[in-house]
């Protein structure tokens, strides 16, 4: 049975809201002043803690304060590798524009995402952690892209102002 969710982020917001039909069922909220993100879906809460500077890694902690997963990022090919509850899960973009991505769970079907907020889930079992992690990774790469653009465009902007 397919389940459809939607997620939304407003332009200057630091959080995503997750909906099933029109009912809010979860959120992902990033604290701007720290490396901690709190996420909840269907009353299951997780904390994402970023570690490292050049070799980024994220630990995922459940409500019992136990590490249930880790995310390793690949900067060059926009992929992420997750270890959730001991299982390997792959996250990757599926188109050139980086507006669609999926998460591949071994021996199960994919969960497909689109940057317009649509989530199509073929999985029957509980998969809150996979859905939250996928949106978290999408936001990680989006922040990295915005930071790179800021670094590239700031010198150009400043030379035009001061020349």
N, C-alpha and C positions, 0 to 999 in steps of 0.2 A: 504494500500500500504506500503510495507516495504522500509525503507530508510536505506542505509548502509553508515556508516562513518568509518573512521580510525583515530587513534591517534598515535603519535610517540613522543618518548622522547629519546634524545641522551644521552650517558652515563654520562657525567659530566655537562649536561645542567640543568638549573633550570626551564625549560619550556616544555610544551607539545604543539604540533601543531596538529590541527584537520583538517582532509581532507574529502571532498566528491569527490569520484573518485580520481583525481589527483590535484584538486583545493583546496588550503588552505582556509578554511572558519572560522577558529577560533584558539584560543590559550589559554593556562593557564600558567601564569608566576608568580612564587613565588619569593619574595624578600628575599634573605638569611639573611639580617640584620634586618628584622622586621617580624611581624606576619601577614603581608598583602599579599594576592595573588590577582592578577588581571586576570580576565577571560573574553573572548569574543567568541561568536558564532553567526554567521549570523547577525553581526553588533549589537548584544545585549551585553552590557557590564555589568559585575558584579564585586564586590569586596568582597573577603572573609576575614574576620577578626577573628583570633583565640583569644579566651579569656580563662582565667583560666590556672591552672598548672596541678593539679591532676584531676580535673573534667573539662575536655576540652569541649568547646563549640565553635562553629563557627557561626558568624552572616554573612548573605548574604545581601549585599546592592546593589541596582540597580543604574543606571546612574542618577536618580533623587535624590540620596542620601537618599532613604527610605529603611528600613529593609524589605526585602521580604521573608526572610527565616532564619531558624536556623538549625544547625546540632548538634545533641548530639551523642557522641560516646560511644560504649560499648566495653571496653577494653578486657573483658574476652571471649566474643564469636564472636568478629570481625563482629559486626553489627553496623549500624548507623541508627538513626531515624531523618528524615528530616521533617520540617514543612515548606512547600513552598506555599506561597500565602494562608495560612490558612489551607491547606490540609496536612494530614499525609501521608508520603511516607516512605517505608522501603527499606533499602539498605542492601544486604547480599551476602556473598560468596556462590556459589552453588556447589563447589567441595572441596575436601580435600586439594588440593595443593594451594588453593587461587589464581587460575589463571582465574577463571570465576566468574562473579557476575552479579546480576541483580538489577534493581530498580523496585519495585512494586508500581504502581499507582492505588489507589482505583477506581473501576468501569472502568478501562482501561487495556490494555495489558501491558506486561512487556517490558522494554528496557533491552536487554542482551548485556553484555560486555565480552571481553576476553583480557587477559593481552598481547596478541600478537598485540593488537590494533584494533580489529574488534568491531564494534558496530552495533547491529541489532535493528532497531526501528520499531515497529508495530504501533506506535501512529501516528495519522494524525495531531493532533493539534500542536501548537508551544510547544516545549519542550526543548528549549535551556538550561534553568535553571536546569532541571533534568539531562541532559547529562553532563553539566559542573560540577555539584555537584557530580555526580557519579565518574568522573575521579578525582576530587579533593579528595574525600574520599579514593579512591584507593591509591593515592599518600600519603595521611596522614598515612594510615596503613603501606605502604611501608617504609616511613621515620621512623616510630616507630620501625619496624623490624630491620632496619639498625642500628638505635641507640642502640637497645637492644644487637645486635650482637657485636657492638663496645664496649659496656660496659662489656660484658662477656669475649670477647677475648683480650682486652687490658692488663689485669693483667697477663694472660698467656704469652702473647708476651713479656711483660716487664720482667717477671721472667726469661725467656729464654735468654734475652739479658744481664741481669745483674748477671747471675749466672755462 
